[in-house]
Amino acid sequence: MEKLTSIETKRDYLFAIIACALLFITTKEAIPVFVYSFFALLFAFYFLPIRLAFNLKKDIPTNEMVILIINSVLFSTVLAFSILQLYIPESSFVKIAILVIGIINFFIIVYGYFKFNRLLFLNFIFEFIIALMHL
């Protein structure tokens, strides 16, 4: 088994947990949708270009960089689709896209476990976000 260096930071976990909590609170209509939309867009912008820029400075092996890039794209897409889901709840395209992203995320979790013998907890948090979108 290869050893996976830490490509996930505490900041990543914090943003994912805040996004999950905000989505839950928004679905219960305790806060307006635009508040969640603002934070979800900020977090999506963090996960795709900013997180990659931080990690490009590090010496990360190629197979881990591929996982990092795929995860960053998936996380940003999940956050963007969660905004669409809140504004257009009856859209079948959004629901199917979220389901496909959830399945891809699940396979990345399984791949990370078998390849590196390590659970990717950030992916689990985003699976919770995907599950919240189906409430």
C-alpha positions as CSV (number, residue, x, y, z in Angstrom):
1,M,0.0,0.0,0.0
2,E,1.2,3.5,-0.8
3,K,1.2,6.1,1.8
4,L,-1.1,9.1,1.3
5,T,0.4,12.4,2.4
6,S,-2.0,14.9,3.8
7,I,-3.6,16.8,1.0
8,E,-6.6,17.8,3.3
9,T,-6.2,20.6,5.7
10,K,-8.2,21.7,8.7
11,R,-9.4,24.6,6.6
12,D,-10.9,22.1,4.1
13,Y,-12.8,20.3,6.9
14,L,-14.0,23.6,8.4
15,F,-15.4,24.9,5.1
16,A,-17.1,21.5,4.4
17,I,-18.7,21.3,7.8
18,I,-19.9,24.9,7.6
19,A,-21.4,24.3,4.2
20,C,-23.1,21.1,5.4
21,A,-24.5,22.9,8.5
22,L,-25.6,25.9,6.4
23,L,-27.3,23.7,3.9
24,F,-29.2,21.9,6.6
25,I,-30.3,25.1,8.2
26,T,-31.3,26.5,4.8
27,T,-33.4,23.5,4.0
28,K,-35.2,23.9,7.3
29,E,-35.9,27.5,6.2
30,A,-34.1,29.1,9.2
31,I,-31.9,31.3,7.0
32,P,-32.6,32.6,3.5
33,V,-31.3,30.8,0.5
34,F,-29.2,33.7,-0.6
35,V,-27.1,33.5,2.6
36,Y,-26.3,29.9,1.9
37,S,-25.7,30.7,-1.8
38,F,-23.1,33.4,-0.9
39,F,-21.2,31.1,1.4
40,A,-21.5,28.1,-0.9
41,L,-20.0,30.1,-3.8
42,L,-17.2,31.3,-1.6
43,F,-16.4,27.7,-0.6
44,A,-16.7,26.5,-4.1
45,F,-14.3,29.1,-5.3
46,Y,-12.0,28.1,-2.5
47,F,-12.1,24.4,-3.3
48,L,-11.4,24.7,-7.1
49,P,-8.8,27.3,-7.8
50,I,-7.5,28.4,-4.4
51,R,-7.0,24.9,-2.9
52,L,-5.3,23.7,-6.0
53,A,-3.0,26.7,-6.0
54,F,-2.0,26.0,-2.3
55,N,-1.2,22.4,-3.1
56,L,0.7,23.0,-6.3
57,K,3.5,24.5,-4.2
58,K,3.8,21.2,-2.3
59,D,5.7,18.2,-3.7
60,I,2.7,15.9,-4.0
61,P,3.0,12.6,-6.0
62,T,1.1,12.4,-9.3
63,N,-1.6,9.9,-8.1
64,E,-2.4,12.0,-5.1
65,M,-2.5,15.2,-7.3
66,V,-5.1,13.4,-9.5
67,I,-7.2,12.7,-6.5
68,L,-6.8,16.2,-5.3
69,I,-7.9,17.7,-8.7
70,I,-10.9,15.3,-9.0
71,N,-12.0,16.0,-5.5
72,S,-11.7,19.8,-5.9
73,V,-13.8,19.7,-9.1
74,L,-16.4,17.4,-7.4
75,F,-16.6,19.6,-4.3
76,S,-17.1,22.8,-6.2
77,T,-19.7,21.1,-8.4
78,V,-21.6,19.7,-5.4
79,L,-21.7,23.2,-3.8
80,A,-22.8,24.8,-7.1
81,F,-25.5,22.2,-7.7
82,S,-26.7,22.6,-4.1
83,I,-27.5,26.2,-4.8
84,L,-29.4,25.2,-8.0
85,Q,-31.2,22.5,-6.0
86,L,-32.4,25.2,-3.5
87,Y,-33.6,27.6,-6.2
88,I,-35.0,24.9,-8.6
89,P,-36.1,22.0,-6.4
90,E,-38.2,20.2,-9.0
91,S,-35.4,20.0,-11.6
92,S,-34.7,16.4,-12.6
93,F,-31.4,17.4,-14.3
94,V,-30.0,18.7,-11.0
95,K,-31.2,15.7,-9.1
96,I,-29.6,13.3,-11.5
97,A,-26.4,15.3,-11.7
98,I,-26.2,15.3,-7.9
99,L,-26.7,11.5,-7.8
100,V,-24.0,10.9,-10.4
101,I,-21.6,13.1,-8.4
102,G,-22.5,11.2,-5.3
103,I,-21.7,7.9,-6.9
104,I,-18.4,9.2,-8.3
105,N,-17.5,10.5,-4.8
106,F,-18.3,7.1,-3.3
107,F,-15.9,5.4,-5.7
108,I,-13.2,7.9,-4.8
109,I,-13.7,7.0,-1.2
110,V,-13.4,3.3,-1.9
111,Y,-10.4,3.9,-4.2
112,G,-8.7,6.0,-1.5
113,Y,-9.2,3.3,1.1
114,F,-8.0,0.4,-1.0
115,K,-5.1,2.3,-2.7
116,F,-3.8,4.2,0.3
117,N,-5.4,2.4,3.2
118,R,-6.9,5.7,4.4
119,L,-10.4,7.1,4.6
120,L,-10.9,10.4,2.9
121,F,-13.1,12.0,5.5
122,L,-13.6,15.2,3.4
123,N,-15.4,13.1,0.8
124,F,-17.6,11.7,3.6
125,I,-18.6,15.2,4.6
126,F,-19.5,16.0,1.0
127,E,-21.6,12.8,0.9
128,F,-23.5,14.2,3.8
129,I,-24.1,17.4,1.8
130,I,-25.3,15.3,-1.1
131,A,-27.6,13.4,1.2
132,L,-29.0,16.6,2.6
133,M,-29.9,17.7,-0.9
134,H,-32.2,14.7,-1.2
135,L,-34.3,15.6,1.9
